[in-house]
Amino acid sequence: MFALALTGPAAAQNESDWLAFFTYEGVTFYWSPASLKREGTARVVKWHDTRNPQVVFKVQIDCKARTIQSLSADEYDLNTGAYYQTQDLSGSPVDTLGTPASMGSKLAATVCNDV
């Protein structure tokens, strides 16, 4: 199992702390309930997938506008799970969530259920 950060590089957690929310073409996507922050109608949350388990993305979802924006990517050593670096992605474009069957829409449905 991989050690991945939930709240930051120093807070590595076990893979069992992540919940699966979507599977597509053999790739399973997980989100971290411990990372969820509510900011009005926006939600900030971390996710990763089984294709690239060494990268944990932090995104902001606007539940009302149905948009998603990547904020950062934490990178870990694939073999040891040790934290490597964080890339700032806050300058990335805001995207629409896409179809109800897309990864972004599934994540929004999971974290925006109280909006």
Secondary structure, 3 states (H helix, E strand, C coil): CCEEECCCCCCEEEHHHCEEEEEECCEEEEECHHHCEEECCEEEEEEEECCCCCEEEEEEEECCCCEEEEEEEEEECCCCCCEEEEEECCCCCCEECCCCCCHHHHHHHHHCCCC
